[in-house]
Amino acid sequence: MSLLGLDVGTTGCKAIAFDEKGHELARAYREYALNHPRPGWVEMPVDRLWRNVAEALSEVNSRLSNDPVSALAVSCQGEAVMPIDADGKELHDFIITFDQRTEPQCEWWRENLGAEELFRITGMPLHPMYSINKIQWIKQNMGAVFNRAWKFLCVEDYIIYRLTGETSTDWSLAARTMAFDVVRRDWSRKILDMAGVARDLLPSLHASGTAVGVVLPEAAAETGLPVKAVVATGGHDQPCGALGAGIVAGGRAMNATGTSDVVCPVFDEPHLTEAMLASNFCCYPHTWGDQYCSVAFNLTGGLLLRWYRDTLCAEDVRTAEESGRDPYEIILSRMDPEPVDTFFLPHFVGSGTPYFDPHSRGALLGLTCPR
């Protein structure tokens, strides 16, 4: 029986199956676009996301006739959140990390609780991106949607729900909501009470790797997964990546480029210090054991590469389609191997650590006309 990992990012999802010795058996990838309904707003359509996830799972499972999946787990982007009603109907698309509509809610926390107390409880430096701000925004601006909501789900939680009918999440992803007590490893009653969000609007909490359900027949029909394959909690993509890279003890770190460019160090105990907060470094549960982790990041890593490909490299994309090659391979083949005099500031959706400035803007400097 094989094992399957599903990674659901901001710009694409990847499914990979392995045998019990860790050998790759099959993989599939789907890329999807985001919606920008207003300036500064960024949403991921739920139906588009699920369609791509189901297609990737189906493609992988179609290649595993002799070795069906026995269990799977999900790693995913953090902060994105959406509501469903009691019948499981999606009430709004995912509001994702880069969305800037929640700046007023962020300022409300600064004024009513303070960045220091918030960090002591949640391990998160104050910022508009976290899920609790988005839930508050829905409550304040879409009251009918909030009142109909049965659960607010992050991406991992939603995929688990679609597969099993259960609403569950893991500690690492729950921490990215800014409503989770990272020391007690439970939803923070103080944060939820202040936000006016009932605890039962959020999923149940588990350690990463906890079996929380099995694949239902209707989900099996959509994804090709075997009925009753075990579904376990996974985690936030960065600590999942660190675990995959073998970073399971304090003093080591992983560097990864996905939608964002991230360094993820691991600690043997929580570091909720003034120095961490001053540099806007978070601290939250790792996906392994009792360890903790942090992330230092630039928000636009692979996201900006895709923008460059789609905006400035139409000819390369066309050549790639005609030749069956990867467009990035073609782009890289004509890059100057030496440094050039062009300077690029990648703050297209604000800056990441250490400044956390959502108003910072990107820049491309040093351009000249061909002679």
MARKOLKOL-659037 format. One record per residue (C-alpha): residue in one letter; residue number from 1; x, y, z. Coordinates in Angstrom, 2 decimals, padded with zeros to 5 digits. Example, Ala and Ser with C-alpha at 12.3 -4.5 7.8 and 13.67 -1.06 7.14 Angstrom:
! residues 2
+----+-----+---------+---------+---------+
| aa |   i |       u |       v |       w |
+----+-----+---------+---------+---------+
|  A |   1 |  012.30 | -004.50 |  007.80 |
|  S |   2 |  013.67 | -001.06 |  007.14 |
+----+-----+---------+---------+---------+
END
This chain:
! residues 371
+----+-----+---------+---------+---------+
| aa |   i |       u |       v |       w |
+----+-----+---------+---------+---------+
|  M |   1 |  000.00 |  000.00 |  000.00 |
|  S |   2 |  001.34 |  003.45 | -000.94 |
|  L |   3 |  001.28 |  006.74 |  000.94 |
|  L |   4 |  000.33 |  010.08 | -000.59 |
|  G |   5 |  001.29 |  013.65 |  000.20 |
|  L |   6 | -000.78 |  016.56 | -001.10 |
|  D |   7 |  000.74 |  020.04 | -001.05 |
|  V |   8 | -001.78 |  022.83 | -001.70 |
|  G |   9 | -000.02 |  026.13 | -002.29 |
|  T |  10 | -001.14 |  029.59 | -003.29 |
|  T |  11 | -000.46 |  029.14 | -007.00 |
|  G |  12 | -000.62 |  025.38 | -007.48 |
|  C |  13 | -001.10 |  021.95 | -005.91 |
|  K |  14 |  001.07 |  018.86 | -006.11 |
|  A |  15 |  000.23 |  015.25 | -005.26 |
|  I |  16 |  002.98 |  012.64 | -004.87 |
|  A |  17 |  002.66 |  008.96 | -003.97 |
|  F |  18 |  005.47 |  006.95 | -002.36 |
|  D |  19 |  005.95 |  003.33 | -001.44 |
|  E |  20 |  006.69 |  002.38 |  002.16 |
|  K |  21 |  010.44 |  002.74 |  001.56 |
|  G |  22 |  010.08 |  006.31 |  000.33 |
|  H |  23 |  010.46 |  005.68 | -003.39 |
|  E |  24 |  008.37 |  007.95 | -005.56 |
|  L |  25 |  005.65 |  006.15 | -007.51 |
|  A |  26 |  003.73 |  008.96 | -009.24 |
|  R |  27 |  003.19 |  012.69 | -009.14 |
|  A |  28 |  000.90 |  015.32 | -010.62 |
|  Y |  29 |  000.76 |  019.10 | -010.53 |
|  R |  30 | -001.96 |  021.63 | -011.28 |
|  E |  31 | -001.54 |  025.40 | -011.44 |
|  Y |  32 | -004.36 |  027.83 | -010.76 |
|  A |  33 | -004.94 |  031.57 | -010.84 |
|  L |  34 | -006.05 |  033.92 | -008.08 |
|  N |  35 | -008.85 |  036.49 | -008.23 |
|  H |  36 | -008.42 |  040.20 | -007.43 |
|  P |  37 | -011.99 |  041.51 | -007.02 |
|  R |  38 | -010.81 |  044.90 | -005.72 |
|  P |  39 | -007.42 |  046.63 | -005.38 |
|  G |  40 | -005.55 |  044.97 | -002.53 |
|  W |  41 | -007.96 |  042.02 | -002.34 |
|  V |  42 | -006.71 |  038.53 | -003.24 |
|  E |  43 | -008.97 |  035.48 | -003.25 |
|  M |  44 | -008.67 |  031.84 | -004.23 |
|  P |  45 | -011.91 |  030.42 | -005.73 |
|  V |  46 | -012.92 |  027.37 | -003.73 |
|  D |  47 | -014.39 |  025.47 | -006.67 |
|  R |  48 | -011.26 |  026.07 | -008.76 |
|  L |  49 | -009.04 |  024.90 | -005.92 |
|  W |  50 | -011.00 |  021.69 | -005.32 |
|  R |  51 | -011.22 |  020.93 | -009.03 |
|  N |  52 | -007.44 |  021.13 | -009.38 |
|  V |  53 | -006.83 |  019.12 | -006.21 |
|  A |  54 | -009.24 |  016.40 | -007.40 |
|  E |  55 | -007.57 |  016.30 | -010.84 |
|  A |  56 | -004.09 |  015.98 | -009.35 |
|  L |  57 | -005.22 |  013.21 | -007.00 |
|  S |  58 | -007.01 |  011.41 | -009.84 |
|  E |  59 | -003.95 |  011.53 | -012.08 |
|  V |  60 | -001.72 |  010.07 | -009.38 |
|  N |  61 | -004.21 |  007.40 | -008.37 |
|  S |  62 | -004.70 |  006.32 | -011.98 |
|  R |  63 | -001.06 |  005.22 | -011.99 |
|  L |  64 | -001.30 |  003.21 | -008.77 |
|  S |  65 | -003.52 |  000.30 | -009.79 |
|  N |  66 | -001.13 | -002.21 | -008.23 |
|  D |  67 | -000.33 | -000.16 | -005.15 |
|  P |  68 | -003.39 |  001.84 | -003.98 |
|  V |  69 | -003.07 |  004.64 | -001.46 |
|  S |  70 | -003.57 |  003.55 |  002.13 |
|  A |  71 | -003.13 |  006.95 |  003.82 |
|  L |  72 | -002.54 |  010.60 |  002.96 |
|  A |  73 | -001.97 |  013.99 |  004.56 |
|  V |  74 | -002.03 |  017.61 |  003.41 |
|  S |  75 |  000.52 |  020.39 |  003.67 |
|  C |  76 | -000.72 |  023.82 |  002.69 |
|  Q |  77 | -000.36 |  027.58 |  002.68 |
|  G |  78 | -001.17 |  029.35 |  005.91 |
|  E |  79 | -003.64 |  032.12 |  006.84 |
|  A |  80 | -006.14 |  031.55 |  003.98 |
|  V |  81 | -009.63 |  030.97 |  005.36 |
|  M |  82 | -013.24 |  030.55 |  004.20 |
|  P |  83 | -016.65 |  029.73 |  005.75 |
|  I |  84 | -019.01 |  026.82 |  005.11 |
|  D |  85 | -022.60 |  026.38 |  006.29 |
|  A |  86 | -024.07 |  023.40 |  008.14 |
|  D |  87 | -024.70 |  021.60 |  004.84 |
|  G |  88 | -021.06 |  022.00 |  003.80 |
|  K |  89 | -021.82 |  024.70 |  001.23 |
|  E |  90 | -019.02 |  027.19 |  000.67 |
|  L |  91 | -020.17 |  030.70 |  001.59 |
|  H |  92 | -017.17 |  032.66 |  000.30 |
|  D |  93 | -013.89 |  032.04 | -001.52 |
|  F |  94 | -010.63 |  031.75 |  000.39 |
|  I |  95 | -009.23 |  035.12 |  001.44 |
|  I |  96 | -005.51 |  034.46 |  001.18 |
|  T |  97 | -002.33 |  035.67 |  002.86 |
|  F |  98 | -001.58 |  038.66 |  000.62 |
|  D |  99 | -005.05 |  040.19 |  000.92 |
|  Q | 100 | -004.83 |  043.67 |  002.43 |
|  R | 101 | -008.47 |  044.41 |  003.33 |
|  T | 102 | -007.87 |  043.48 |  006.98 |
|  E | 103 | -005.60 |  046.36 |  007.98 |
|  P | 104 | -008.35 |  047.92 |  010.17 |
|  Q | 105 | -008.75 |  044.65 |  012.09 |
|  C | 106 | -004.99 |  044.47 |  012.58 |
|  E | 107 | -004.98 |  047.99 |  014.03 |
|  W | 108 | -007.90 |  047.04 |  016.30 |
|  W | 109 | -005.74 |  044.32 |  017.87 |
|  R | 110 | -002.88 |  046.76 |  018.34 |
|  E | 111 | -005.15 |  049.21 |  020.15 |
|  N | 112 | -007.18 |  046.71 |  022.20 |
|  L | 113 | -004.64 |  044.02 |  023.14 |
|  G | 114 | -001.22 |  045.19 |  021.99 |
|  A | 115 |  001.43 |  043.49 |  019.87 |
|  E | 116 |  003.38 |  042.24 |  022.91 |
|  E | 117 |  000.49 |  040.42 |  024.58 |
|  L | 118 | -000.70 |  039.05 |  021.26 |
|  F | 119 |  002.78 |  037.65 |  020.56 |
|  R | 120 |  003.04 |  036.13 |  024.04 |
|  I | 121 | -000.17 |  034.17 |  023.45 |
|  T | 122 | -000.10 |  033.35 |  019.75 |
|  G | 123 |  003.58 |  033.56 |  018.80 |
|  M | 124 |  002.57 |  035.73 |  015.83 |
|  P | 125 |  003.86 |  039.28 |  015.24 |
|  L | 126 |  000.89 |  041.53 |  014.57 |
|  H | 127 |  000.03 |  041.66 |  010.85 |
|  P | 128 | -003.14 |  041.88 |  008.71 |
|  M | 129 | -002.55 |  038.49 |  007.04 |
|  Y | 130 | -003.71 |  036.16 |  009.82 |
|  S | 131 | -006.99 |  034.26 |  009.60 |
|  I | 132 | -008.66 |  035.77 |  012.66 |
|  N | 133 | -008.48 |  039.21 |  011.00 |
|  K | 134 | -010.21 |  037.79 |  007.94 |
|  I | 135 | -012.95 |  036.18 |  010.04 |
|  Q | 136 | -013.48 |  039.49 |  011.84 |
|  W | 137 | -013.67 |  041.29 |  008.48 |
|  I | 138 | -016.38 |  038.88 |  007.30 |
|  K | 139 | -018.29 |  039.38 |  010.56 |
|  Q | 140 | -018.11 |  043.18 |  010.24 |
|  N | 141 | -018.71 |  043.48 |  006.49 |
|  M | 142 | -020.67 |  040.36 |  005.49 |
|  G | 143 | -022.90 |  039.79 |  008.50 |
|  A | 144 | -025.29 |  037.47 |  006.65 |
|  V | 145 | -022.40 |  035.20 |  005.64 |
|  F | 146 | -020.97 |  035.18 |  009.17 |
|  N | 147 | -024.36 |  034.34 |  010.67 |
|  R | 148 | -024.81 |  031.40 |  008.28 |
|  A | 149 | -021.30 |  030.05 |  008.89 |
|  W | 150 | -021.01 |  026.68 |  010.61 |
|  K | 151 | -017.21 |  026.46 |  010.38 |
|  F | 152 | -014.35 |  028.63 |  009.23 |
|  L | 153 | -011.75 |  026.42 |  007.53 |
|  C | 154 | -008.18 |  026.92 |  006.40 |
|  V | 155 | -006.97 |  025.04 |  003.32 |
|  E | 156 | -005.87 |  021.83 |  005.07 |
|  D | 157 | -009.11 |  021.77 |  007.04 |
|  Y | 158 | -011.20 |  022.21 |  003.90 |
|  I | 159 | -009.43 |  019.40 |  002.02 |
|  I | 160 | -009.85 |  017.09 |  005.02 |
|  Y | 161 | -013.53 |  018.03 |  005.16 |
|  R | 162 | -014.08 |  017.34 |  001.45 |
|  L | 163 | -012.41 |  013.95 |  001.77 |
|  T | 164 | -013.82 |  012.77 |  005.11 |
|  G | 165 | -016.68 |  015.01 |  006.27 |
|  E | 166 | -014.65 |  015.82 |  009.40 |
|  T | 167 | -013.50 |  019.33 |  010.39 |
|  S | 168 | -009.99 |  018.95 |  011.78 |
|  T | 169 | -006.73 |  020.85 |  011.70 |
|  D | 170 | -003.23 |  020.51 |  013.13 |
|  W | 171 | -001.37 |  022.72 |  015.60 |
|  S | 172 |  001.05 |  024.27 |  013.10 |
|  L | 173 | -001.66 |  025.50 |  010.73 |
|  A | 174 | -003.95 |  026.55 |  013.59 |
|  A | 175 | -001.14 |  028.80 |  014.83 |
|  R | 176 | -001.21 |  030.73 |  011.54 |
|  T | 177 | -004.73 |  031.95 |  012.40 |
|  M | 178 | -003.40 |  034.16 |  015.26 |
|  A | 179 | -006.14 |  032.64 |  017.43 |
|  F | 180 | -004.10 |  029.73 |  018.83 |
|  D | 181 | -002.22 |  029.56 |  022.14 |
|  V | 182 |  001.16 |  028.19 |  021.07 |
|  V | 183 |  002.24 |  027.16 |  024.58 |
|  R | 184 | -001.03 |  025.48 |  025.63 |
|  R | 185 | -001.55 |  024.18 |  022.07 |
|  D | 186 | -005.23 |  025.03 |  022.08 |
|  W | 187 | -007.50 |  027.74 |  020.70 |
|  S | 188 | -007.02 |  030.88 |  022.79 |
|  R | 189 | -010.19 |  031.68 |  024.70 |
|  K | 190 | -009.02 |  035.27 |  025.20 |
|  I | 191 | -008.40 |  035.88 |  021.50 |
|  L | 192 | -011.67 |  034.29 |  020.41 |
|  D | 193 | -013.69 |  036.15 |  023.04 |
|  M | 194 | -012.17 |  039.48 |  022.00 |
|  A | 195 | -012.79 |  038.71 |  018.31 |
|  G | 196 | -016.38 |  037.63 |  019.00 |
|  V | 197 | -015.78 |  034.24 |  017.38 |
|  A | 198 | -017.21 |  031.13 |  019.05 |
|  R | 199 | -014.83 |  028.22 |  019.49 |
|  D | 200 | -017.23 |  025.83 |  017.74 |
|  L | 201 | -016.84 |  027.88 |  014.54 |
|  L | 202 | -013.31 |  026.47 |  014.28 |
|  P | 203 | -012.17 |  022.89 |  013.59 |
|  S | 204 | -010.94 |  020.41 |  016.19 |
|  L | 205 | -007.21 |  020.41 |  016.97 |
|  H | 206 | -004.70 |  017.57 |  016.62 |
|  A | 207 | -000.98 |  016.96 |  016.42 |
|  S | 208 |  000.39 |  016.58 |  012.89 |
|  G | 209 |  000.11 |  013.00 |  011.65 |
|  T | 210 | -003.08 |  012.21 |  013.58 |
|  A | 211 | -005.60 |  010.04 |  011.72 |
|  V | 212 | -008.85 |  012.04 |  011.68 |
|  G | 213 | -011.05 |  010.21 |  009.17 |
|  V | 214 | -011.32 |  008.04 |  006.08 |
|  V | 215 | -012.11 |  008.85 |  002.45 |
|  L | 216 | -015.85 |  008.86 |  001.81 |
|  P | 217 | -017.37 |  007.19 | -001.28 |
|  E | 218 | -018.30 |  010.50 | -002.95 |
|  A | 219 | -014.78 |  011.85 | -002.43 |
|  A | 220 | -013.32 |  008.60 | -003.76 |
|  A | 221 | -015.36 |  009.00 | -006.93 |
|  E | 222 | -013.98 |  012.51 | -007.48 |
|  T | 223 | -010.35 |  011.81 | -006.64 |
|  G | 224 | -009.70 |  008.16 | -007.45 |
|  L | 225 | -008.63 |  007.53 | -003.85 |
|  P | 226 | -009.70 |  004.21 | -002.33 |
|  V | 227 | -012.77 |  004.33 | -000.12 |
|  K | 228 | -011.73 |  004.27 |  003.55 |
|  A | 229 | -008.12 |  005.31 |  002.86 |
|  V | 230 | -006.92 |  007.01 |  006.05 |
|  V | 231 | -006.68 |  010.81 |  006.09 |
|  A | 232 | -004.31 |  012.35 |  008.65 |
|  T | 233 | -003.54 |  015.90 |  009.68 |
|  G | 234 | -000.55 |  017.38 |  007.88 |
|  G | 235 |  000.49 |  020.95 |  008.56 |
|  H | 236 |  001.55 |  024.39 |  007.47 |
|  D | 237 |  003.73 |  023.98 |  004.38 |
|  Q | 238 |  006.94 |  025.44 |  005.83 |
|  P | 239 |  007.28 |  023.16 |  008.90 |
|  C | 240 |  006.11 |  020.28 |  006.68 |
|  G | 241 |  008.96 |  021.12 |  004.32 |
|  A | 242 |  011.39 |  021.34 |  007.21 |
|  L | 243 |  010.31 |  017.90 |  008.40 |
|  G | 244 |  010.77 |  016.53 |  004.87 |
|  A | 245 |  014.28 |  018.00 |  004.79 |
|  G | 246 |  015.13 |  016.27 |  008.08 |
|  I | 247 |  015.07 |  019.46 |  010.16 |
|  V | 248 |  013.72 |  017.94 |  013.38 |
|  A | 249 |  016.03 |  019.34 |  016.07 |
|  G | 250 |  016.94 |  022.80 |  017.30 |
|  G | 251 |  019.75 |  024.73 |  015.65 |
|  R | 252 |  018.98 |  023.72 |  012.05 |
|  A | 253 |  016.95 |  025.42 |  009.33 |
|  M | 254 |  015.45 |  024.85 |  005.89 |
|  N | 255 |  015.38 |  027.27 |  002.95 |
|  A | 256 |  012.54 |  026.78 |  000.47 |
|  T | 257 |  011.17 |  028.71 | -002.50 |
|  G | 258 |  007.51 |  028.21 | -003.22 |
|  T | 259 |  005.07 |  031.06 | -003.63 |
|  S | 260 |  007.22 |  032.79 | -000.98 |
|  D | 261 |  010.94 |  032.48 | -000.32 |
|  V | 262 |  011.30 |  031.17 |  003.25 |
|  V | 263 |  013.90 |  030.18 |  005.83 |
|  C | 264 |  012.41 |  027.93 |  008.52 |
|  P | 265 |  014.56 |  027.34 |  011.64 |
|  V | 266 |  013.59 |  024.84 |  014.35 |
|  F | 267 |  013.82 |  025.27 |  018.13 |
|  D | 268 |  013.64 |  022.75 |  020.96 |
|  E | 269 |  011.42 |  025.11 |  022.99 |
|  P | 270 |  009.31 |  028.21 |  022.31 |
|  H | 271 |  011.17 |  031.50 |  021.88 |
|  L | 272 |  008.66 |  034.24 |  022.67 |
|  T | 273 |  011.23 |  036.94 |  023.34 |
|  E | 274 |  011.35 |  040.71 |  022.80 |
|  A | 275 |  014.10 |  040.20 |  020.23 |
|  M | 276 |  011.94 |  037.81 |  018.21 |
|  L | 277 |  009.01 |  040.22 |  018.23 |
|  A | 278 |  011.20 |  043.23 |  017.40 |
|  S | 279 |  012.30 |  041.47 |  014.20 |
|  N | 280 |  008.79 |  040.16 |  013.45 |
|  F | 281 |  009.82 |  036.52 |  013.78 |
|  C | 282 |  006.96 |  034.20 |  014.68 |
|  C | 283 |  007.23 |  031.10 |  016.88 |
|  Y | 284 |  004.78 |  028.19 |  016.64 |
|  P | 285 |  004.58 |  024.38 |  016.86 |
|  H | 286 |  006.64 |  022.33 |  014.41 |
|  T | 287 |  005.05 |  019.33 |  012.68 |
|  W | 288 |  007.47 |  017.06 |  014.53 |
|  G | 289 |  007.31 |  016.17 |  018.22 |
|  D | 290 |  007.36 |  019.01 |  020.73 |
|  Q | 291 |  009.63 |  021.26 |  018.69 |
|  Y | 292 |  008.84 |  024.80 |  017.59 |
|  C | 293 |  009.74 |  026.71 |  014.45 |
|  S | 294 |  009.80 |  030.16 |  012.93 |
|  V | 295 |  009.74 |  031.55 |  009.39 |
|  A | 296 |  011.72 |  034.41 |  007.88 |
|  F | 297 |  010.41 |  035.19 |  004.44 |
|  N | 298 |  009.96 |  037.34 |  001.39 |
|  L | 299 |  006.32 |  037.06 |  000.32 |
|  T | 300 |  007.09 |  036.93 | -003.40 |
|  G | 301 |  009.32 |  034.03 | -004.39 |
|  G | 302 |  007.77 |  031.71 | -006.94 |
|  L | 303 |  004.77 |  034.05 | -007.15 |
|  L | 304 |  007.00 |  036.69 | -008.73 |
|  L | 305 |  008.67 |  034.17 | -011.02 |
|  R | 306 |  005.27 |  033.28 | -012.39 |
|  W | 307 |  004.44 |  036.98 | -012.85 |
|  Y | 308 |  007.70 |  037.41 | -014.79 |
|  R | 309 |  006.94 |  034.35 | -016.93 |
|  D | 310 |  003.37 |  035.39 | -017.71 |
|  T | 311 |  004.06 |  039.12 | -018.19 |
|  L | 312 |  007.43 |  039.32 | -019.93 |
|  C | 313 |  008.11 |  035.89 | -021.43 |
|  A | 314 |  005.23 |  035.14 | -023.80 |
|  E | 315 |  007.60 |  033.97 | -026.54 |
|  D | 316 |  009.38 |  031.57 | -024.16 |
|  V | 317 |  006.05 |  030.18 | -022.99 |
|  R | 318 |  004.96 |  029.63 | -026.59 |
|  T | 319 |  008.27 |  027.91 | -027.42 |
|  A | 320 |  007.88 |  025.70 | -024.35 |
|  E | 321 |  004.38 |  024.64 | -025.38 |
|  E | 322 |  005.54 |  023.79 | -028.89 |
|  S | 323 |  008.61 |  021.85 | -027.73 |
|  G | 324 |  007.19 |  020.21 | -024.61 |
|  R | 325 |  009.80 |  021.89 | -022.42 |
|  D | 326 |  009.41 |  023.73 | -019.12 |
|  P | 327 |  009.22 |  027.50 | -019.79 |
|  Y | 328 |  011.48 |  028.21 | -016.82 |
|  E | 329 |  014.14 |  025.97 | -018.38 |
|  I | 330 |  014.08 |  028.16 | -021.49 |
|  I | 331 |  014.16 |  031.38 | -019.47 |
|  L | 332 |  017.12 |  030.17 | -017.42 |
|  S | 333 |  019.03 |  029.03 | -020.51 |
|  R | 334 |  019.40 |  032.61 | -021.74 |
|  M | 335 |  020.23 |  034.25 | -018.43 |
|  D | 336 |  023.55 |  036.04 | -018.07 |
|  P | 337 |  025.74 |  033.88 | -015.80 |
|  E | 338 |  027.28 |  037.02 | -014.28 |
|  P | 339 |  025.61 |  039.68 | -012.10 |
|  V | 340 |  023.95 |  042.50 | -014.02 |
|  D | 341 |  023.29 |  046.17 | -013.24 |
|  T | 342 |  019.53 |  045.75 | -012.77 |
|  F | 343 |  018.13 |  045.97 | -009.24 |
|  F | 344 |  014.85 |  044.29 | -008.35 |
|  L | 345 |  012.94 |  044.95 | -005.10 |
|  P | 346 |  010.46 |  042.05 | -004.82 |
|  H | 347 |  007.84 |  043.75 | -002.62 |
|  F | 348 |  004.95 |  043.25 | -005.04 |
|  V | 349 |  002.56 |  042.36 | -002.18 |
|  G | 350 |  004.39 |  044.19 |  000.60 |
|  S | 351 |  007.54 |  043.18 |  002.46 |
|  G | 352 |  008.08 |  040.15 |  004.63 |
|  T | 353 |  010.39 |  039.89 |  007.62 |
|  P | 354 |  011.82 |  041.80 |  009.34 |
|  Y | 355 |  009.80 |  044.91 |  008.42 |
|  F | 356 |  006.32 |  043.47 |  007.76 |
|  D | 357 |  005.29 |  046.53 |  005.76 |
|  P | 358 |  002.15 |  045.81 |  003.71 |
|  H | 359 |  002.50 |  049.20 |  001.99 |
|  S | 360 |  006.01 |  048.62 |  000.64 |
|  R | 361 |  005.99 |  048.34 | -003.15 |
|  G | 362 |  008.17 |  046.50 | -005.64 |
|  A | 363 |  010.58 |  048.20 | -008.02 |
|  L | 364 |  012.64 |  047.32 | -011.09 |
|  L | 365 |  015.57 |  049.72 | -011.43 |
|  G | 366 |  018.48 |  050.14 | -013.81 |
|  L | 367 |  016.68 |  049.56 | -017.12 |
|  T | 368 |  018.16 |  051.11 | -020.27 |
|  C | 369 |  017.11 |  051.26 | -023.92 |
|  P | 370 |  018.91 |  048.87 | -026.31 |
|  R | 371 |  021.59 |  050.56 | -028.40 |
+----+-----+---------+---------+---------+
END
